[in-house]
């Protein structure tokens, strides 16, 4: 699958993972979230609100080989980014994200393009601008876990991210 080797069967959630990243003082912590949260957007929001952080908590979700979601909770503010709106046709989590963003599930004629939705500047203040995030989301040669690893590297928590991923087995 990818260098992170998260699994090989998307139907049973084998490639799915959810993690939370947050910064305390001058270092980042990244922890795996329960696997059930890869199917529960409201649960992800609840879990992120529980984390202490000086810059908000960041949820990183990879769903199989199909898409990823970034969620940032900072106080009462919630920013969400979905890498591919067409995932909402097959995945409840993607539909829940679109519902949160107040965006309709795409029609059949709109399914030929992979387009992101949500806040492209979700991580801009941490060093990942809109154009970079858009380019990563649009790179069809990268798996979702690879994109999230690249994002973690750019922001500065790649080692903590890799440790969290390694705990998944």
Wavefront OBJ file of the C-alpha trace (Angstrom):
o trace
v 0.000 0.000 0.000
v 2.334 2.785 1.183
v 5.482 3.096 3.185
v 3.355 3.448 6.323
v 1.758 0.034 5.677
v -1.492 0.690 7.462
v -3.386 -2.216 6.001
v -4.505 -3.689 2.747
v -8.276 -4.030 2.797
v -10.249 -0.789 2.660
v -13.563 -2.588 3.062
v -12.739 -3.545 6.641
v -11.151 -0.206 7.458
v -7.655 -1.667 7.194
v -6.220 1.496 5.642
v -8.156 3.886 7.850
v -6.671 5.836 10.715
v -7.390 8.879 12.816
v -4.867 10.865 14.811
v -4.800 14.092 16.771
v -1.872 16.505 16.801
v -1.511 19.323 19.273
v 1.269 21.535 20.507
v 2.163 22.127 24.131
v 4.875 24.642 24.852
v 7.363 24.127 22.023
v 6.740 20.530 21.031
v 4.080 18.560 19.199
v 2.270 15.488 20.457
v 0.457 13.144 18.082
v -1.762 10.326 19.260
v -3.847 7.749 17.536
v -7.580 8.193 18.004
v -9.945 5.217 18.286
v -10.547 3.533 14.922
v -14.303 4.058 15.320
v -13.740 7.789 14.797
v -12.848 7.163 11.163
v -16.602 6.740 10.760
v -17.839 9.345 13.250
v -17.260 13.004 12.360
v -19.061 14.330 15.436
v -16.949 12.001 17.560
v -13.803 13.432 15.953
v -14.916 16.957 16.845
v -15.600 15.879 20.415
v -12.196 14.192 20.733
v -10.361 17.224 19.341
v -12.094 19.545 21.793
v -10.676 17.462 24.639
v -7.042 18.153 23.717
v -5.011 20.944 25.303
v -3.159 23.137 22.859
v -1.805 26.605 22.345
v -2.638 26.510 18.631
v -5.706 24.281 18.545
v -5.853 20.562 17.969
v -5.593 19.042 14.515
v -7.421 15.903 13.469
v -5.838 13.886 10.672
v -7.983 11.168 9.126
v -7.033 8.894 6.244
v -9.739 6.737 4.775
v -8.358 3.827 2.785
v -6.791 4.842 -0.484
v -9.603 7.296 -1.140
v -9.407 10.564 0.785
v -8.272 12.425 3.866
v -9.808 14.937 6.221
v -8.133 17.660 8.254
v -10.039 19.144 11.165
v -8.756 21.941 13.340
v -10.479 22.905 16.543
v -9.368 26.091 18.261
v -11.718 27.147 21.010
v -15.164 27.376 19.449
v -13.754 27.665 15.922
v -13.795 24.562 13.740
v -12.056 24.455 10.348
v -12.461 21.422 8.110
v -10.824 20.319 4.883
v -11.940 17.337 2.776
v -9.522 16.224 0.067
v -12.154 14.890 -2.358
v -15.858 15.768 -2.455
v -16.596 12.766 -4.665
v -15.765 10.517 -1.698
v -19.128 11.558 -0.290
v -20.843 9.238 -2.764
v -19.306 6.166 -1.107
v -18.341 7.247 2.415
v -20.585 8.435 5.245
v -17.719 10.314 6.881
v -17.260 12.429 3.740
v -21.033 13.083 3.620
v -20.927 14.178 7.262
v -18.057 16.566 6.498
v -19.980 18.052 3.562
v -23.044 18.422 5.774
v -20.928 20.255 8.352
v -19.640 22.520 5.566
v -23.195 22.986 4.243
v -22.215 21.602 0.832
v -24.402 19.252 -1.187
v -23.211 15.794 -2.202
v -22.122 16.110 -5.850
v -24.399 14.972 -8.668
v -23.402 12.183 -11.045
v -22.170 14.642 -13.679
v -19.823 16.221 -11.100
v -18.086 12.962 -10.208
v -15.413 13.131 -12.902
v -13.219 15.610 -11.002
v -11.386 15.201 -7.727
v -11.983 18.501 -5.954
v -11.361 19.461 -2.342
v -13.874 21.202 -0.109
v -13.658 23.270 3.007
v -11.059 25.552 4.500
v -7.921 25.487 2.355
v -6.203 27.729 4.920
v -6.850 25.333 7.816
v -3.092 25.069 8.490
v -1.818 28.286 6.868
v -0.711 29.888 10.137
v 1.390 26.773 10.826
v 3.258 26.990 7.517
v 1.088 25.080 5.031
v -0.554 27.591 2.716
v -3.646 27.064 0.575
v -1.760 26.410 -2.645
v 0.434 23.750 -1.051
v -2.534 21.993 0.548
v -4.430 22.117 -2.739
v -1.453 20.666 -4.605
v -1.069 17.845 -2.073
v -4.790 17.042 -2.165
v -4.777 17.022 -5.956
v -1.746 14.739 -6.328
v -3.390 11.486 -7.380
v -0.073 9.626 -7.117
v -0.077 10.005 -3.321
v -2.135 7.913 -0.923
v -3.975 9.776 1.865
v -1.540 8.549 4.527
v 1.380 9.806 2.443
v -0.224 13.229 2.111
v -0.806 13.404 5.863
v 2.816 12.366 6.512
v 3.954 15.120 4.160
v 1.733 17.650 5.936
v 3.129 16.528 9.298
v 6.657 17.008 7.971
v 5.928 20.487 6.627
v 4.359 21.627 9.894
v 7.040 20.067 12.058
v 5.555 17.002 13.743
v 6.626 14.253 11.360
v 8.470 12.171 13.984
v 5.558 12.307 16.436
v 3.161 11.492 13.577
v 5.235 8.491 12.519
v 5.374 7.205 16.126
v 1.572 7.426 16.333
v 1.179 5.597 13.030
v 3.665 2.934 14.133
v 1.492 2.146 17.174
v -1.259 1.015 14.800
v 0.537 -2.208 14.123
l 1 2 3 4 5 6 7 8 9 10 11 12 13 14 15 16 17 18 19 20 21 22 23 24 25 26 27 28 29 30 31 32 33 34 35 36 37 38 39 40 41 42 43 44 45 46 47 48 49 50 51 52 53 54 55 56 57 58 59 60 61 62 63 64 65 66 67 68 69 70 71 72 73 74 75 76 77 78 79 80 81 82 83 84 85 86 87 88 89 90 91 92 93 94 95 96 97 98 99 100 101 102 103 104 105 106 107 108 109 110 111 112 113 114 115 116 117 118 119 120 121 122 123 124 125 126 127 128 129 130 131 132 133 134 135 136 137 138 139 140 141 142 143 144 145 146 147 148 149 150 151 152 153 154 155 156 157 158 159 160 161 162 163 164 165 166 167 168 169
